[in-house]
Amino acid sequence: MNLLELHNVVKHLKTRSASAQGFSLRVADFSLDGASELVIVGASGSGKTTLLNLIAGIITPDEGAIHLSGTDITKLPEAKRDRFRATHIGYIHQTFNLLQGLTALENVLAAAMFASEKESTGQAKERALMLLTRLGLEKKLHQRPRELSVGEQQRVAVARALVNAPALILADEPTASVDARNAREVIDTMRSLAQSDGTSILTITHDAAVQAMFSRSIAIGDILQTA
């Protein structure tokens, strides 16, 4: 059964130059099964992040439908779309987007609290501690992002994305800021945790090494057309 479906999605985008014409991104049909993994490969500027942001409901298409877990997120008002994303999607941003004033544990719990109707506070903390421990951060729980290495910040971001046991993980160039050893370790742990929860992973990258870590990959041009 398909977890994610995009049908006839069109997003019109403006260029930064006032003199240049805008362009459009189009997805005729795209789907992803539940409990599956997929890497979308493409160069920088090819529309990969825009595609993820459409799927996450961070931006909305000008045409078409995006169904996740049977819900057309394009029909939801912004507040409900944000709540839906918090409970059904874990998003690992390229720059991690951690809250600098919070500790590692608090960053993960903040994501859980936003989707608090899914788990009690006690359950959320137990899961946050489990995830951070599995990711090797049991001694870093009370340190803030500026006190952590880039690799450790990446692990906090992974824990935050997984804390609500979402149906789908979206990962935007998740290893761009770390070395090859850290990249391998974090992705292996993320995949293991996602498989335990039955969570699907959709990763975008331009890195052949990341592509090789997953069993299935496709080119961005096979999904997205620009005009």
Sequence and secondary structure as in RCSB ss.txt:
>XXXX:A:sequence
MNLLELHNVVKHLKTRSASAQGFSLRVADFSLDGASELVIVGASGSGKTTLLNLIAGIITPDEGAIHLSGTDITK
LPEAKRDRFRATHIGYIHQTFNLLQGLTALENVLAAAMFASEKESTGQAKERALMLLTRLGLEKKLHQRPRELSV
GEQQRVAVARALVNAPALILADEPTASVDARNAREVIDTMRSLAQSDGTSILTITHDAAVQAMFSRSIAIGDILQ
TA
>XXXX:A:secstr
 EEEEEEEEEEEE  SSTTS  EEEEEEEEEEETT EEEEE  TTSSHHHHHHHHHTSS  SEEEEEETTEEGGG
S HHHHHHHHHHHEEEE TT    TTS HHHHHHHHHHHTTTTS HHHHHHHHHHHHHHTT TT TT  GGGS H
HHHHHHHHHHHHTT  SEEEEESTTTTS HHHHHHHHHHHHHHHHHHT EEEEEES HHHHHTSS EEEGGGT E
E 
